[in-house]
Amino acid sequence: MAEEKRQFQAEVGKLLDIVVHSLYSNKEIFLRELISNASDSCDRLRYGAITEPDLLAGDAEFCIRLIPDAAAGTLTIADNGMGMNHDELIANLGTIAKSGTSEFLARLTGDAKKDVNLIGQFGVGFYSAFMVADEVTVVSRKAGEAKGWRWVSDGKGEFTVSEAPEATRGASITLRLREGETEFTEAFRLKSIVKRYSDHIAIPVRLKEADKDEETINSASALWTRSKSEITPEQYKEFYHHVAHAFDEPWSTLHYKAEGAIEYTGLLFIPSSKPFDIFHPDRKQHVKLYVRRVFITDDCEELLPPYLRFVKGVVDSQDLPLNVSREMLQHNPVLAKIRSGLVKRVLGELKKKAEDAEGGFETFWETFGAVLKEGIYEDFERRDDILELCRFRTTHGDGWTTLADYVGRMKEGQDAIYTITGDDLAKLKQSPQLEGFIAKGVEVLLLTDPIDEFWVSAIPRYQDKELRSVTASGADLSKVKAPEGAEDKAADEAPAGEVTTLIEALKLSLGDKVKDVKVSERLTESAVCLVADSGDMSMHLEKLLRAHGQGPGEKPRILEINPRHGLIKGLAAKVAAAGTGPLVDDMAALLLDQARIVEGEPPADPAAFARRLVSVMEKGL
Ligand SMILES: Nc1ncnc2c1ncn2[C@@H]1O[C@H](COP(=O)(O)OP(=O)(O)OP(=O)(O)O)[C@@H](O)[C@H]1O
């Protein structure tokens, strides 16, 4: 078969451009990436060979070889792992299969400094080779297949693939080093990089210098099997980078051995920065499952619940069988016990950090709080533990608060925990529905994560306090005393008879555009606001669902009017004296439209809204 010429997927081209032009600060990490890939590939073959021993074809001694050639200016990283066939070379090295890649690339700004940080979250893996090489050649033969293939590229948009009869099992990656990068052929330099980044790799990394015997240059024992006292923070960090394909510092490291009925070792990390795909539906989980040091899978959904998907690391079981298949993992009682142990450990660690003033828990919360909150309705058993960890913004100061602290601050006569949901903190704080609560000093939780809508309606109570939205009708503030010194607003209201007449007039005029019109307890500054009837879906949830083409569509709401507001008082007096008419109809429609606008909704009929506004303004002159 002749040489095939192919184009990189557009995304790869863009990424390569950034890799070559911006990532010059820490070039040596290319070696960690390539050794990581080689080790993953050996792990895959070792596992595959459990059910298909022929794949090994007699060579079961896995190793990764570094072969520098100073004269030629090349460095080769060779492994005897699973390798890639023709189609896999094209798919794996010519495209990026990660979910969310295009969204990620769209976020790149073109500003090298900012983009380097973003790329750090994304991980460029194999492509980091082009930081130091102006040509990369991959020669590979897949385990169990007869034909070998050569993939060559200068990283400038194209690559070629051709047959390689000389290929042995696994992959051998040769970098033609750029001018000025020849240090990567020096044994001393290679040893120090491997020691630094890849010492913990369970597979031996061997250096083969010309005219010298091969030498193993890493410890080649799986890090999690070593005792904690022998592992330095630096080694934990490097292992985290390897296992999680991450570049940040771990925020927390948990390393423990569970003993008793079920035995396993867990080495888990909580990252310090948010992975780009944490909310992507196709994201992968990142805890690798091993059975007695043999890699089984990095895609075992049963290992941790989705609300802990930010956890990365390794779990090594003593009790699962080595030939455990994916199907067997699905309803496996051993795995269920491991999962429950892991959840307990992770939540316990978070609790410890939350109680430690120096633990940086708020930083964690800002990064992963929205994910953890999914557990409130997904994990009934752990709900209380998770709720204790939750932190909220509230109308009481700018910091974070816990539910326990909120309850401690509840006013006399206040019988519920009040919440408001929306997508922007600053806008939420301006919500008219909050006015009466603020006036009475009643604290309200300001909830801005999409997930908040779901858990708030899923849990009826915290301690024995009901959770209630301030945008729902039925918020009874009458039992809560106003703070000392606050004037009695009731004296300032429109006469009750006039208000009743106005309400009737508004109902008649607005018809089925509103569910009801009522006097408001909660408004102090604004003239009107919309609230959801007690059994109805919250307005924010309805909007969220509508944005995703779901839910029942827009439902009429209750329009609340503020009898203390000058406009309402004037309108009530006018209707009482002169009855209704076109002006009152225009005003009714305008009041409803502006209540919608404050909720972030457009007026129901923008043209009619504009016409009415102009007409009323004209009359005001
Ligand atoms: N030495 C190798 N042997 C076999 N397959 C390999 C090897 N190196 C890379 N691959 C394949 O190429 C794919 C892409 O590698 P790359 O390093 O770009 O990404 P990754 O390892 O999947 O993720 P990350 O970017 O987070 O490191 C790998 O998933 C793997 O399938």
The ligand as a Tripos MOL2 file, in Angstrom:
@<TRIPOS>MOLECULE
LIG
   31    33     1     0     0
SMALL
NO_CHARGES

@<TRIPOS>ATOM
      1 N1          2.1380    4.6300   22.8620 N.pl3     1 LIG1
      2 C1          0.8800    4.4360   22.4860 C.ar      1 LIG1
      3 N2          0.3930    3.2090   22.2530 N.ar      1 LIG1
      4 C2         -0.8910    3.0020   21.8820 C.ar      1 LIG1
      5 N3         -1.7740    3.9860   21.7070 N.ar      1 LIG1
      6 C3         -1.3550    5.2450   21.9190 C.ar      1 LIG1
      7 C4         -0.0270    5.5470   22.3110 C.ar      1 LIG1
      8 N4          0.0840    6.8940   22.4290 N.ar      1 LIG1
      9 C5         -1.1290    7.4020   22.1400 C.ar      1 LIG1
     10 N5         -1.9940    6.4190   21.8340 N.ar      1 LIG1
     11 C6         -3.4220    6.5550   21.4640 C.3       1 LIG1
     12 O1         -3.6430    7.8730   21.0430 O.3       1 LIG1
     13 C7         -4.6650    8.4900   21.8070 C.3       1 LIG1
     14 C8         -4.4070    9.9690   21.9330 C.3       1 LIG1
     15 O2         -3.3360   10.2120   22.8130 O.3       1 LIG1
     16 P1         -3.2270   11.5660   23.5850 P.3       1 LIG1
     17 O3         -2.0380   11.5040   24.4680 O.co2     1 LIG1
     18 O4         -3.2780   12.6870   22.6170 O.co2     1 LIG1
     19 O5         -4.5520   11.6530   24.4060 O.3       1 LIG1
     20 P2         -5.0120   10.8200   25.6730 P.3       1 LIG1
     21 O6         -3.8770   10.0740   26.2530 O.co2     1 LIG1
     22 O7         -6.2210   10.0440   25.2830 O.co2     1 LIG1
     23 O8         -5.5250   11.9760   26.6390 O.3       1 LIG1
     24 P3         -4.7280   13.2550   27.2250 P.3       1 LIG1
     25 O9         -4.7300   14.3060   26.1660 O.co2     1 LIG1
     26 O10        -5.5550   13.6370   28.3730 O.co2     1 LIG1
     27 O11        -3.3490   12.8110   27.5520 O.co2     1 LIG1
     28 C9         -4.6640    7.7360   23.1090 C.3       1 LIG1
     29 O12        -5.9250    7.7880   23.7520 O.3       1 LIG1
     30 C10        -4.3180    6.3250   22.6490 C.3       1 LIG1
     31 O13        -5.4700    5.6560   22.1940 O.3       1 LIG1
@<TRIPOS>BOND
     1     1     2 1
     2     2     3 ar
     3     2     7 ar
     4     3     4 ar
     5     4     5 ar
     6     5     6 ar
     7     6     7 ar
     8     6    10 ar
     9     7     8 ar
    10     8     9 ar
    11     9    10 ar
    12    10    11 1
    13    11    12 1
    14    11    30 1
    15    12    13 1
    16    13    14 1
    17    13    28 1
    18    14    15 1
    19    15    16 1
    20    16    17 2
    21    16    18 1
    22    16    19 1
    23    19    20 1
    24    20    21 2
    25    20    22 1
    26    20    23 1
    27    23    24 1
    28    24    25 2
    29    24    26 1
    30    24    27 1
    31    28    29 1
    32    28    30 1
    33    30    31 1
@<TRIPOS>SUBSTRUCTURE
     1 LIG1         1 GROUP 0 **** ****
